[in-house]
Amino acid sequence: MMNINELINQNELHMAQLLRARLNELGFPPNVLRILKGQGITTLKTLCDHTRQELLSIRFLGATNVDAIERLLKTFDLSLKQPT
């Protein structure tokens, strides 16, 4: 049986691996991938480092796509950066 520290370490490792995942491996629509890639956003980590407002300001991305991005992130138990 794992102790709490082993469980936490395992969870942290899983999250680190998940954040390194490339967006093109995760079911994002090709048009959204192209737009995000043009902004240098290619991994879950770089995506999660942006706020909703920052994504909305990207030309051609739009609210519908940002909503879809947020729904997909939620399936991984992730979210966009919260505004400060």
PDB file of N, CA, C and O in Angstrom:
ATOM      1  N   MET A   1       0.841  -1.190   0.000  1.00  0.00           N
ATOM      2  CA  MET A   1       0.000   0.000   0.000  1.00  0.00           C
ATOM      3  C   MET A   1       0.883   1.250   0.000  1.00  0.00           C
ATOM      4  O   MET A   1       1.869   1.325   0.732  1.00  0.00           O
ATOM      5  N   MET A   2       0.512   2.233  -0.836  1.00  0.00           N
ATOM      6  CA  MET A   2       1.302   3.466  -0.944  1.00  0.00           C
ATOM      7  C   MET A   2       1.022   4.387   0.234  1.00  0.00           C
ATOM      8  O   MET A   2      -0.107   4.499   0.713  1.00  0.00           O
ATOM      9  N   ASN A   3       2.092   5.044   0.685  1.00  0.00           N
ATOM     10  CA  ASN A   3       1.857   6.070   1.700  1.00  0.00           C
ATOM     11  C   ASN A   3       1.500   7.377   0.997  1.00  0.00           C
ATOM     12  O   ASN A   3       1.595   7.468  -0.227  1.00  0.00           O
ATOM     13  N   ILE A   4       1.100   8.366   1.743  1.00  0.00           N
ATOM     14  CA  ILE A   4       0.606   9.624   1.173  1.00  0.00           C
ATOM     15  C   ILE A   4       1.684  10.331   0.354  1.00  0.00           C
ATOM     16  O   ILE A   4       1.374  10.929  -0.677  1.00  0.00           O
ATOM     17  N   ASN A   5       2.935  10.275   0.786  1.00  0.00           N
ATOM     18  CA  ASN A   5       4.014  10.934   0.038  1.00  0.00           C
ATOM     19  C   ASN A   5       4.234  10.282  -1.318  1.00  0.00           C
ATOM     20  O   ASN A   5       4.469  10.974  -2.308  1.00  0.00           O
ATOM     21  N   GLU A   6       4.161   8.956  -1.372  1.00  0.00           N
ATOM     22  CA  GLU A   6       4.314   8.254  -2.646  1.00  0.00           C
ATOM     23  C   GLU A   6       3.158   8.603  -3.592  1.00  0.00           C
ATOM     24  O   GLU A   6       3.360   8.769  -4.794  1.00  0.00           O
ATOM     25  N   LEU A   7       1.970   8.708  -3.046  1.00  0.00           N
ATOM     26  CA  LEU A   7       0.796   9.055  -3.841  1.00  0.00           C
ATOM     27  C   LEU A   7       0.916  10.471  -4.394  1.00  0.00           C
ATOM     28  O   LEU A   7       0.609  10.718  -5.561  1.00  0.00           O
ATOM     29  N   ILE A   8       1.360  11.392  -3.554  1.00  0.00           N
ATOM     30  CA  ILE A   8       1.549  12.784  -3.987  1.00  0.00           C
ATOM     31  C   ILE A   8       2.618  12.851  -5.068  1.00  0.00           C
ATOM     32  O   ILE A   8       2.428  13.523  -6.082  1.00  0.00           O
ATOM     33  N   ASN A   9       3.742  12.162  -4.866  1.00  0.00           N
ATOM     34  CA  ASN A   9       4.812  12.163  -5.859  1.00  0.00           C
ATOM     35  C   ASN A   9       4.337  11.579  -7.180  1.00  0.00           C
ATOM     36  O   ASN A   9       4.674  12.092  -8.247  1.00  0.00           O
ATOM     37  N   GLN A  10       3.559  10.514  -7.113  1.00  0.00           N
ATOM     38  CA  GLN A  10       3.041   9.880  -8.322  1.00  0.00           C
ATOM     39  C   GLN A  10       2.094  10.831  -9.061  1.00  0.00           C
ATOM     40  O   GLN A  10       2.127  10.920 -10.288  1.00  0.00           O
ATOM     41  N   ASN A  11       1.260  11.531  -8.312  1.00  0.00           N
ATOM     42  CA  ASN A  11       0.334  12.493  -8.898  1.00  0.00           C
ATOM     43  C   ASN A  11       1.090  13.658  -9.541  1.00  0.00           C
ATOM     44  O   ASN A  11       0.736  14.097 -10.635  1.00  0.00           O
ATOM     45  N   GLU A  12       2.124  14.157  -8.869  1.00  0.00           N
ATOM     46  CA  GLU A  12       2.925  15.253  -9.408  1.00  0.00           C
ATOM     47  C   GLU A  12       3.631  14.827 -10.692  1.00  0.00           C
ATOM     48  O   GLU A  12       3.717  15.608 -11.639  1.00  0.00           O
ATOM     49  N   LEU A  13       4.130  13.607 -10.729  1.00  0.00           N
ATOM     50  CA  LEU A  13       4.793  13.089 -11.919  1.00  0.00           C
ATOM     51  C   LEU A  13       3.799  12.997 -13.078  1.00  0.00           C
ATOM     52  O   LEU A  13       4.105  13.395 -14.203  1.00  0.00           O
ATOM     53  N   HIS A  14       2.619  12.474 -12.795  1.00  0.00           N
ATOM     54  CA  HIS A  14       1.586  12.369 -13.820  1.00  0.00           C
ATOM     55  C   HIS A  14       1.229  13.754 -14.364  1.00  0.00           C
ATOM     56  O   HIS A  14       1.108  13.927 -15.577  1.00  0.00           O
ATOM     57  N   MET A  15       1.061  14.736 -13.482  1.00  0.00           N
ATOM     58  CA  MET A  15       0.690  16.084 -13.907  1.00  0.00           C
ATOM     59  C   MET A  15       1.809  16.710 -14.744  1.00  0.00           C
ATOM     60  O   MET A  15       1.534  17.372 -15.745  1.00  0.00           O
ATOM     61  N   ALA A  16       3.053  16.510 -14.348  1.00  0.00           N
ATOM     62  CA  ALA A  16       4.188  17.043 -15.108  1.00  0.00           C
ATOM     63  C   ALA A  16       4.225  16.443 -16.505  1.00  0.00           C
ATOM     64  O   ALA A  16       4.473  17.151 -17.481  1.00  0.00           O
ATOM     65  N   GLN A  17       3.980  15.142 -16.605  1.00  0.00           N
ATOM     66  CA  GLN A  17       3.957  14.480 -17.913  1.00  0.00           C
ATOM     67  C   GLN A  17       2.787  14.999 -18.752  1.00  0.00           C
ATOM     68  O   GLN A  17       2.933  15.227 -19.953  1.00  0.00           O
ATOM     69  N   LEU A  18       1.655  15.178 -18.132  1.00  0.00           N
ATOM     70  CA  LEU A  18       0.475  15.667 -18.829  1.00  0.00           C
ATOM     71  C   LEU A  18       0.719  17.073 -19.382  1.00  0.00           C
ATOM     72  O   LEU A  18       0.370  17.356 -20.528  1.00  0.00           O
ATOM     73  N   LEU A  19       1.307  17.941 -18.587  1.00  0.00           N
ATOM     74  CA  LEU A  19       1.542  19.314 -19.023  1.00  0.00           C
ATOM     75  C   LEU A  19       2.519  19.388 -20.191  1.00  0.00           C
ATOM     76  O   LEU A  19       2.489  20.344 -20.966  1.00  0.00           O
ATOM     77  N   ARG A  20       3.388  18.382 -20.323  1.00  0.00           N
ATOM     78  CA  ARG A  20       4.325  18.349 -21.454  1.00  0.00           C
ATOM     79  C   ARG A  20       3.665  17.836 -22.740  1.00  0.00           C
ATOM     80  O   ARG A  20       4.258  17.918 -23.816  1.00  0.00           O
ATOM     81  N   ALA A  21       2.455  17.313 -22.633  1.00  0.00           N
ATOM     82  CA  ALA A  21       1.769  16.750 -23.802  1.00  0.00           C
ATOM     83  C   ALA A  21       1.574  17.816 -24.869  1.00  0.00           C
ATOM     84  O   ALA A  21       1.221  18.958 -24.572  1.00  0.00           O
ATOM     85  N   ARG A  22       1.810  17.426 -26.109  1.00  0.00           N
ATOM     86  CA  ARG A  22       1.635  18.328 -27.240  1.00  0.00           C
ATOM     87  C   ARG A  22       0.151  18.377 -27.621  1.00  0.00           C
ATOM     88  O   ARG A  22      -0.540  17.358 -27.608  1.00  0.00           O
ATOM     89  N   LEU A  23      -0.312  19.553 -27.953  1.00  0.00           N
ATOM     90  CA  LEU A  23      -1.729  19.747 -28.252  1.00  0.00           C
ATOM     91  C   LEU A  23      -2.189  18.901 -29.439  1.00  0.00           C
ATOM     92  O   LEU A  23      -3.342  18.471 -29.484  1.00  0.00           O
ATOM     93  N   ASN A  24      -1.298  18.663 -30.398  1.00  0.00           N
ATOM     94  CA  ASN A  24      -1.705  17.893 -31.575  1.00  0.00           C
ATOM     95  C   ASN A  24      -1.936  16.424 -31.245  1.00  0.00           C
ATOM     96  O   ASN A  24      -2.406  15.673 -32.099  1.00  0.00           O
ATOM     97  N   GLU A  25      -1.617  15.998 -30.031  1.00  0.00           N
ATOM     98  CA  GLU A  25      -1.850  14.623 -29.595  1.00  0.00           C
ATOM     99  C   GLU A  25      -3.150  14.482 -28.803  1.00  0.00           C
ATOM    100  O   GLU A  25      -3.494  13.384 -28.364  1.00  0.00           O
ATOM    101  N   LEU A  26      -3.868  15.584 -28.619  1.00  0.00           N
ATOM    102  CA  LEU A  26      -4.962  15.587 -27.646  1.00  0.00           C
ATOM    103  C   LEU A  26      -6.349  15.861 -28.214  1.00  0.00           C
ATOM    104  O   LEU A  26      -7.288  16.094 -27.453  1.00  0.00           O
ATOM    105  N   GLY A  27      -6.494  15.837 -29.509  1.00  0.00           N
ATOM    106  CA  GLY A  27      -7.822  15.989 -30.069  1.00  0.00           C
ATOM    107  C   GLY A  27      -8.281  17.409 -30.325  1.00  0.00           C
ATOM    108  O   GLY A  27      -9.475  17.648 -30.508  1.00  0.00           O
ATOM    109  N   PHE A  28      -7.359  18.355 -30.341  1.00  0.00           N
ATOM    110  CA  PHE A  28      -7.741  19.721 -30.694  1.00  0.00           C
ATOM    111  C   PHE A  28      -8.026  19.786 -32.194  1.00  0.00           C
ATOM    112  O   PHE A  28      -7.331  19.137 -32.975  1.00  0.00           O
ATOM    113  N   PRO A  29      -9.021  20.545 -32.608  1.00  0.00           N
ATOM    114  CA  PRO A  29      -9.313  20.686 -34.038  1.00  0.00           C
ATOM    115  C   PRO A  29      -8.112  21.301 -34.778  1.00  0.00           C
ATOM    116  O   PRO A  29      -7.411  22.144 -34.218  1.00  0.00           O
ATOM    117  N   PRO A  30      -7.871  20.887 -36.023  1.00  0.00           N
ATOM    118  CA  PRO A  30      -6.717  21.387 -36.778  1.00  0.00           C
ATOM    119  C   PRO A  30      -6.652  22.904 -36.900  1.00  0.00           C
ATOM    120  O   PRO A  30      -5.571  23.488 -36.817  1.00  0.00           O
ATOM    121  N   ASN A  31      -7.809  23.549 -37.099  1.00  0.00           N
ATOM    122  CA  ASN A  31      -7.777  25.010 -37.225  1.00  0.00           C
ATOM    123  C   ASN A  31      -7.333  25.673 -35.919  1.00  0.00           C
ATOM    124  O   ASN A  31      -6.599  26.661 -35.941  1.00  0.00           O
ATOM    125  N   VAL A  32      -7.773  25.136 -34.797  1.00  0.00           N
ATOM    126  CA  VAL A  32      -7.372  25.677 -33.492  1.00  0.00           C
ATOM    127  C   VAL A  32      -5.880  25.418 -33.264  1.00  0.00           C
ATOM    128  O   VAL A  32      -5.163  26.295 -32.782  1.00  0.00           O
ATOM    129  N   LEU A  33      -5.418  24.228 -33.608  1.00  0.00           N
ATOM    130  CA  LEU A  33      -3.986  23.914 -33.479  1.00  0.00           C
ATOM    131  C   LEU A  33      -3.142  24.892 -34.278  1.00  0.00           C
ATOM    132  O   LEU A  33      -2.125  25.384 -33.791  1.00  0.00           O
ATOM    133  N   ARG A  34      -3.559  25.173 -35.496  1.00  0.00           N
ATOM    134  CA  ARG A  34      -2.804  26.077 -36.364  1.00  0.00           C
ATOM    135  C   ARG A  34      -2.720  27.479 -35.750  1.00  0.00           C
ATOM    136  O   ARG A  34      -1.657  28.098 -35.741  1.00  0.00           O
ATOM    137  N   ILE A  35      -3.840  27.964 -35.244  1.00  0.00           N
ATOM    138  CA  ILE A  35      -3.877  29.300 -34.640  1.00  0.00           C
ATOM    139  C   ILE A  35      -2.993  29.343 -33.392  1.00  0.00           C
ATOM    140  O   ILE A  35      -2.200  30.268 -33.220  1.00  0.00           O
ATOM    141  N   LEU A  36      -3.132  28.334 -32.518  1.00  0.00           N
ATOM    142  CA  LEU A  36      -2.341  28.304 -31.295  1.00  0.00           C
ATOM    143  C   LEU A  36      -0.853  28.162 -31.599  1.00  0.00           C
ATOM    144  O   LEU A  36      -0.024  28.833 -30.985  1.00  0.00           O
ATOM    145  N   LYS A  37      -0.517  27.291 -32.545  1.00  0.00           N
ATOM    146  CA  LYS A  37       0.886  27.092 -32.914  1.00  0.00           C
ATOM    147  C   LYS A  37       1.495  28.403 -33.414  1.00  0.00           C
ATOM    148  O   LYS A  37       2.654  28.701 -33.126  1.00  0.00           O
ATOM    149  N   GLY A  38       0.723  29.174 -34.153  1.00  0.00           N
ATOM    150  CA  GLY A  38       1.188  30.474 -34.635  1.00  0.00           C
ATOM    151  C   GLY A  38       1.529  31.429 -33.503  1.00  0.00           C
ATOM    152  O   GLY A  38       2.284  32.382 -33.693  1.00  0.00           O
ATOM    153  N   GLN A  39       0.969  31.171 -32.322  1.00  0.00           N
ATOM    154  CA  GLN A  39       1.242  31.986 -31.133  1.00  0.00           C
ATOM    155  C   GLN A  39       2.290  31.340 -30.228  1.00  0.00           C
ATOM    156  O   GLN A  39       2.579  31.850 -29.145  1.00  0.00           O
ATOM    157  N   GLY A  40       2.861  30.214 -30.673  1.00  0.00           N
ATOM    158  CA  GLY A  40       3.868  29.516 -29.867  1.00  0.00           C
ATOM    159  C   GLY A  40       3.270  28.624 -28.791  1.00  0.00           C
ATOM    160  O   GLY A  40       3.979  28.177 -27.890  1.00  0.00           O
ATOM    161  N   ILE A  41       1.973  28.362 -28.876  1.00  0.00           N
ATOM    162  CA  ILE A  41       1.280  27.540 -27.884  1.00  0.00           C
ATOM    163  C   ILE A  41       1.175  26.129 -28.452  1.00  0.00           C
ATOM    164  O   ILE A  41       0.341  25.867 -29.319  1.00  0.00           O
ATOM    165  N   THR A  42       2.021  25.216 -27.967  1.00  0.00           N
ATOM    166  CA  THR A  42       2.062  23.874 -28.544  1.00  0.00           C
ATOM    167  C   THR A  42       1.897  22.756 -27.521  1.00  0.00           C
ATOM    168  O   THR A  42       1.735  21.596 -27.899  1.00  0.00           O
ATOM    169  N   THR A  43       1.935  23.087 -26.225  1.00  0.00           N
ATOM    170  CA  THR A  43       1.777  22.075 -25.178  1.00  0.00           C
ATOM    171  C   THR A  43       0.663  22.499 -24.223  1.00  0.00           C
ATOM    172  O   THR A  43       0.239  23.655 -24.217  1.00  0.00           O
ATOM    173  N   LEU A  44       0.198  21.548 -23.420  1.00  0.00           N
ATOM    174  CA  LEU A  44      -0.806  21.900 -22.411  1.00  0.00           C
ATOM    175  C   LEU A  44      -0.274  22.955 -21.456  1.00  0.00           C
ATOM    176  O   LEU A  44      -1.016  23.844 -21.038  1.00  0.00           O
ATOM    177  N   LYS A  45       1.006  22.866 -21.105  1.00  0.00           N
ATOM    178  CA  LYS A  45       1.589  23.855 -20.180  1.00  0.00           C
ATOM    179  C   LYS A  45       1.524  25.255 -20.771  1.00  0.00           C
ATOM    180  O   LYS A  45       1.083  26.191 -20.104  1.00  0.00           O
ATOM    181  N   THR A  46       1.963  25.405 -22.027  1.00  0.00           N
ATOM    182  CA  THR A  46       1.942  26.749 -22.612  1.00  0.00           C
ATOM    183  C   THR A  46       0.509  27.251 -22.787  1.00  0.00           C
ATOM    184  O   THR A  46       0.261  28.455 -22.723  1.00  0.00           O
ATOM    185  N   LEU A  47      -0.429  26.338 -23.007  1.00  0.00           N
ATOM    186  CA  LEU A  47      -1.829  26.730 -23.108  1.00  0.00           C
ATOM    187  C   LEU A  47      -2.361  27.189 -21.747  1.00  0.00           C
ATOM    188  O   LEU A  47      -3.022  28.222 -21.646  1.00  0.00           O
ATOM    189  N   CYS A  48      -2.067  26.416 -20.714  1.00  0.00           N
ATOM    190  CA  CYS A  48      -2.564  26.739 -19.367  1.00  0.00           C
ATOM    191  C   CYS A  48      -1.906  27.994 -18.783  1.00  0.00           C
ATOM    192  O   CYS A  48      -2.384  28.537 -17.787  1.00  0.00           O
ATOM    193  N   ASP A  49      -0.824  28.451 -19.394  1.00  0.00           N
ATOM    194  CA  ASP A  49      -0.152  29.673 -18.944  1.00  0.00           C
ATOM    195  C   ASP A  49      -0.849  30.932 -19.453  1.00  0.00           C
ATOM    196  O   ASP A  49      -0.413  32.043 -19.154  1.00  0.00           O
ATOM    197  N   HIS A  50      -1.923  30.767 -20.217  1.00  0.00           N
ATOM    198  CA  HIS A  50      -2.668  31.897 -20.763  1.00  0.00           C
ATOM    199  C   HIS A  50      -4.027  32.016 -20.089  1.00  0.00           C
ATOM    200  O   HIS A  50      -4.623  31.021 -19.676  1.00  0.00           O
ATOM    201  N   THR A  51      -4.503  33.248 -19.987  1.00  0.00           N
ATOM    202  CA  THR A  51      -5.849  33.493 -19.463  1.00  0.00           C
ATOM    203  C   THR A  51      -6.859  33.397 -20.608  1.00  0.00           C
ATOM    204  O   THR A  51      -6.499  33.437 -21.785  1.00  0.00           O
ATOM    205  N   ARG A  52      -8.109  33.273 -20.238  1.00  0.00           N
ATOM    206  CA  ARG A  52      -9.180  33.267 -21.244  1.00  0.00           C
ATOM    207  C   ARG A  52      -9.118  34.542 -22.082  1.00  0.00           C
ATOM    208  O   ARG A  52      -9.252  34.495 -23.305  1.00  0.00           O
ATOM    209  N   GLN A  53      -8.915  35.665 -21.428  1.00  0.00           N
ATOM    210  CA  GLN A  53      -8.882  36.950 -22.136  1.00  0.00           C
ATOM    211  C   GLN A  53      -7.723  36.999 -23.130  1.00  0.00           C
ATOM    212  O   GLN A  53      -7.872  37.523 -24.234  1.00  0.00           O
ATOM    213  N   GLU A  54      -6.569  36.454 -22.741  1.00  0.00           N
ATOM    214  CA  GLU A  54      -5.428  36.413 -23.666  1.00  0.00           C
ATOM    215  C   GLU A  54      -5.763  35.580 -24.894  1.00  0.00           C
ATOM    216  O   GLU A  54      -5.430  35.961 -26.016  1.00  0.00           O
ATOM    217  N   LEU A  55      -6.420  34.444 -24.684  1.00  0.00           N
ATOM    218  CA  LEU A  55      -6.787  33.606 -25.827  1.00  0.00           C
ATOM    219  C   LEU A  55      -7.827  34.303 -26.705  1.00  0.00           C
ATOM    220  O   LEU A  55      -7.766  34.223 -27.932  1.00  0.00           O
ATOM    221  N   LEU A  56      -8.777  34.983 -26.071  1.00  0.00           N
ATOM    222  CA  LEU A  56      -9.800  35.690 -26.840  1.00  0.00           C
ATOM    223  C   LEU A  56      -9.202  36.797 -27.701  1.00  0.00           C
ATOM    224  O   LEU A  56      -9.781  37.169 -28.721  1.00  0.00           O
ATOM    225  N   SER A  57      -8.052  37.326 -27.299  1.00  0.00           N
ATOM    226  CA  SER A  57      -7.424  38.405 -28.069  1.00  0.00           C
ATOM    227  C   SER A  57      -6.640  37.880 -29.280  1.00  0.00           C
ATOM    228  O   SER A  57      -6.164  38.669 -30.095  1.00  0.00           O
ATOM    229  N   ILE A  58      -6.505  36.557 -29.400  1.00  0.00           N
ATOM    230  CA  ILE A  58      -5.794  35.971 -30.542  1.00  0.00           C
ATOM    231  C   ILE A  58      -6.722  36.004 -31.753  1.00  0.00           C
ATOM    232  O   ILE A  58      -7.845  35.500 -31.716  1.00  0.00           O
ATOM    233  N   ARG A  59      -6.231  36.598 -32.803  1.00  0.00           N
ATOM    234  CA  ARG A  59      -7.028  36.756 -34.027  1.00  0.00           C
ATOM    235  C   ARG A  59      -7.488  35.396 -34.558  1.00  0.00           C
ATOM    236  O   ARG A  59      -6.701  34.454 -34.644  1.00  0.00           O
ATOM    237  N   PHE A  60      -8.744  35.311 -34.902  1.00  0.00           N
ATOM    238  CA  PHE A  60      -9.408  34.144 -35.497  1.00  0.00           C
ATOM    239  C   PHE A  60      -9.701  33.009 -34.510  1.00  0.00           C
ATOM    240  O   PHE A  60     -10.282  32.000 -34.909  1.00  0.00           O
ATOM    241  N   LEU A  61      -9.319  33.143 -33.238  1.00  0.00           N
ATOM    242  CA  LEU A  61      -9.588  32.042 -32.301  1.00  0.00           C
ATOM    243  C   LEU A  61     -11.064  32.063 -31.886  1.00  0.00           C
ATOM    244  O   LEU A  61     -11.765  31.065 -32.054  1.00  0.00           O
ATOM    245  N   GLY A  62     -11.529  33.167 -31.358  1.00  0.00           N
ATOM    246  CA  GLY A  62     -12.948  33.323 -31.049  1.00  0.00           C
ATOM    247  C   GLY A  62     -13.418  32.615 -29.789  1.00  0.00           C
ATOM    248  O   GLY A  62     -12.790  31.675 -29.303  1.00  0.00           O
ATOM    249  N   ALA A  63     -14.541  33.098 -29.280  1.00  0.00           N
ATOM    250  CA  ALA A  63     -15.103  32.601 -28.020  1.00  0.00           C
ATOM    251  C   ALA A  63     -15.524  31.136 -28.108  1.00  0.00           C
ATOM    252  O   ALA A  63     -15.356  30.389 -27.144  1.00  0.00           O
ATOM    253  N   THR A  64     -16.065  30.720 -29.243  1.00  0.00           N
ATOM    254  CA  THR A  64     -16.505  29.326 -29.384  1.00  0.00           C
ATOM    255  C   THR A  64     -15.324  28.377 -29.229  1.00  0.00           C
ATOM    256  O   THR A  64     -15.425  27.362 -28.539  1.00  0.00           O
ATOM    257  N   ASN A  65     -14.204  28.703 -29.869  1.00  0.00           N
ATOM    258  CA  ASN A  65     -13.021  27.858 -29.752  1.00  0.00           C
ATOM    259  C   ASN A  65     -12.420  27.909 -28.347  1.00  0.00           C
ATOM    260  O   ASN A  65     -11.952  26.894 -27.834  1.00  0.00           O
ATOM    261  N   VAL A  66     -12.434  29.085 -27.730  1.00  0.00           N
ATOM    262  CA  VAL A  66     -11.914  29.194 -26.363  1.00  0.00           C
ATOM    263  C   VAL A  66     -12.793  28.382 -25.414  1.00  0.00           C
ATOM    264  O   VAL A  66     -12.279  27.734 -24.503  1.00  0.00           O
ATOM    265  N   ASP A  67     -14.097  28.410 -25.612  1.00  0.00           N
ATOM    266  CA  ASP A  67     -14.999  27.574 -24.802  1.00  0.00           C
ATOM    267  C   ASP A  67     -14.649  26.093 -24.967  1.00  0.00           C
ATOM    268  O   ASP A  67     -14.598  25.347 -23.989  1.00  0.00           O
ATOM    269  N   ALA A  68     -14.410  25.676 -26.218  1.00  0.00           N
ATOM    270  CA  ALA A  68     -14.053  24.275 -26.486  1.00  0.00           C
ATOM    271  C   ALA A  68     -12.721  23.915 -25.832  1.00  0.00           C
ATOM    272  O   ALA A  68     -12.559  22.813 -25.308  1.00  0.00           O
ATOM    273  N   ILE A  69     -11.779  24.838 -25.866  1.00  0.00           N
ATOM    274  CA  ILE A  69     -10.476  24.621 -25.215  1.00  0.00           C
ATOM    275  C   ILE A  69     -10.676  24.420 -23.719  1.00  0.00           C
ATOM    276  O   ILE A  69     -10.104  23.503 -23.129  1.00  0.00           O
ATOM    277  N   GLU A  70     -11.479  25.269 -23.113  1.00  0.00           N
ATOM    278  CA  GLU A  70     -11.714  25.151 -21.672  1.00  0.00           C
ATOM    279  C   GLU A  70     -12.398  23.833 -21.316  1.00  0.00           C
ATOM    280  O   GLU A  70     -12.077  23.222 -20.297  1.00  0.00           O
ATOM    281  N   ARG A  71     -13.330  23.396 -22.146  1.00  0.00           N
ATOM    282  CA  ARG A  71     -13.987  22.104 -21.894  1.00  0.00           C
ATOM    283  C   ARG A  71     -12.982  20.956 -21.991  1.00  0.00           C
ATOM    284  O   ARG A  71     -13.002  20.037 -21.171  1.00  0.00           O
ATOM    285  N   LEU A  72     -12.110  21.010 -22.986  1.00  0.00           N
ATOM    286  CA  LEU A  72     -11.116  19.956 -23.146  1.00  0.00           C
ATOM    287  C   LEU A  72     -10.132  19.955 -21.973  1.00  0.00           C
ATOM    288  O   LEU A  72      -9.767  18.894 -21.467  1.00  0.00           O
ATOM    289  N   LEU A  73      -9.707  21.136 -21.546  1.00  0.00           N
ATOM    290  CA  LEU A  73      -8.798  21.220 -20.394  1.00  0.00           C
ATOM    291  C   LEU A  73      -9.454  20.626 -19.142  1.00  0.00           C
ATOM    292  O   LEU A  73      -8.798  19.955 -18.345  1.00  0.00           O
ATOM    293  N   LYS A  74     -10.738  20.880 -18.985  1.00  0.00           N
ATOM    294  CA  LYS A  74     -11.456  20.371 -17.822  1.00  0.00           C
ATOM    295  C   LYS A  74     -11.431  18.847 -17.772  1.00  0.00           C
ATOM    296  O   LYS A  74     -11.411  18.263 -16.688  1.00  0.00           O
ATOM    297  N   THR A  75     -11.430  18.197 -18.942  1.00  0.00           N
ATOM    298  CA  THR A  75     -11.380  16.735 -18.960  1.00  0.00           C
ATOM    299  C   THR A  75     -10.057  16.208 -18.399  1.00  0.00           C
ATOM    300  O   THR A  75      -9.974  15.064 -17.953  1.00  0.00           O
ATOM    301  N   PHE A  76      -9.025  17.056 -18.428  1.00  0.00           N
ATOM    302  CA  PHE A  76      -7.722  16.694 -17.864  1.00  0.00           C
ATOM    303  C   PHE A  76      -7.559  17.252 -16.448  1.00  0.00           C
ATOM    304  O   PHE A  76      -6.480  17.161 -15.863  1.00  0.00           O
ATOM    305  N   ASP A  77      -8.626  17.826 -15.903  1.00  0.00           N
ATOM    306  CA  ASP A  77      -8.592  18.471 -14.591  1.00  0.00           C
ATOM    307  C   ASP A  77      -7.629  19.668 -14.590  1.00  0.00           C
ATOM    308  O   ASP A  77      -6.935  19.933 -13.609  1.00  0.00           O
ATOM    309  N   LEU A  78      -7.614  20.375 -15.722  1.00  0.00           N
ATOM    310  CA  LEU A  78      -6.767  21.571 -15.886  1.00  0.00           C
ATOM    311  C   LEU A  78      -7.654  22.744 -16.227  1.00  0.00           C
ATOM    312  O   LEU A  78      -8.830  22.575 -16.550  1.00  0.00           O
ATOM    313  N   SER A  79      -7.081  23.945 -16.153  1.00  0.00           N
ATOM    314  CA  SER A  79      -7.811  25.139 -16.537  1.00  0.00           C
ATOM    315  C   SER A  79      -6.823  26.190 -17.035  1.00  0.00           C
ATOM    316  O   SER A  79      -5.610  26.072 -16.861  1.00  0.00           O
ATOM    317  N   LEU A  80      -7.387  27.216 -17.659  1.00  0.00           N
ATOM    318  CA  LEU A  80      -6.565  28.341 -18.077  1.00  0.00           C
ATOM    319  C   LEU A  80      -6.125  29.122 -16.844  1.00  0.00           C
ATOM    320  O   LEU A  80      -6.719  29.007 -15.772  1.00  0.00           O
ATOM    321  N   LYS A  81      -5.087  29.910 -17.014  1.00  0.00           N
ATOM    322  CA  LYS A  81      -4.577  30.762 -15.935  1.00  0.00           C
ATOM    323  C   LYS A  81      -5.670  31.758 -15.554  1.00  0.00           C
ATOM    324  O   LYS A  81      -6.374  32.287 -16.413  1.00  0.00           O
ATOM    325  N   GLN A  82      -5.794  31.998 -14.276  1.00  0.00           N
ATOM    326  CA  GLN A  82      -6.779  32.957 -13.791  1.00  0.00           C
ATOM    327  C   GLN A  82      -6.177  34.365 -13.839  1.00  0.00           C
ATOM    328  O   GLN A  82      -5.001  34.544 -13.525  1.00  0.00           O
ATOM    329  N   PRO A  83      -6.978  35.371 -14.232  1.00  0.00           N
ATOM    330  CA  PRO A  83      -6.452  36.735 -14.279  1.00  0.00           C
ATOM    331  C   PRO A  83      -6.053  37.196 -12.887  1.00  0.00           C
ATOM    332  O   PRO A  83      -6.641  36.799 -11.881  1.00  0.00           O
ATOM    333  N   THR A  84      -5.038  38.046 -12.862  1.00  0.00           N
ATOM    334  CA  THR A  84      -4.574  38.559 -11.552  1.00  0.00           C
ATOM    335  C   THR A  84      -5.083  39.942 -11.285  1.00  0.00           C
ATOM    336  O   THR A  84      -4.788  40.517 -10.237  1.00  0.00           O
TER     337      THR A  84
END
